[in-house]
Amino acid sequence: MLPPYCCVILRDGSQTERIFVEQRGADADVAANTLTCWGGKREPREAPLTCIVRECTEEMGWAPHADTLERGCFVAGVRRGL
C-alpha cells in the first residue's frame, strides 16, 4: 500500500550539500510555522513520483525530471519499496 502523502528532499549536489525546504505559513492547515520538505497528498491512483513532480510544479513553478530523482520511500525511518 502506498502512503497518502509524498515528499521530496531537494539538495543542490554541491560539496556543501545544501537542502531546500519550505517555510510553512502561520495559516497552513498542516505544519504551520515550520520548515518542511516539498510535497503533498497524492491524487487517487497517482504514482508517488508523479505526485512529487506535480507538487513541485504547483508549489515552486519548477518540475523536476522524475528520472533524475533518487527514489526511496521511508516510513517511520524504515526504507520501503516504491
Beta strands, then each sheet from edge to edge (+ up, - down):
strand 1: 5-8
strand 2: 10-11
strand 3: 19-20
strand 4: 22-23
strand 5: 35-36
strand 6: 38-41
strand 7: 73-75
strand 8: 78-80
sheet 1: 1+ 6-
sheet 2: 2+ 3-
sheet 3: 4+ 5-
sheet 4: 7+ 8-
end
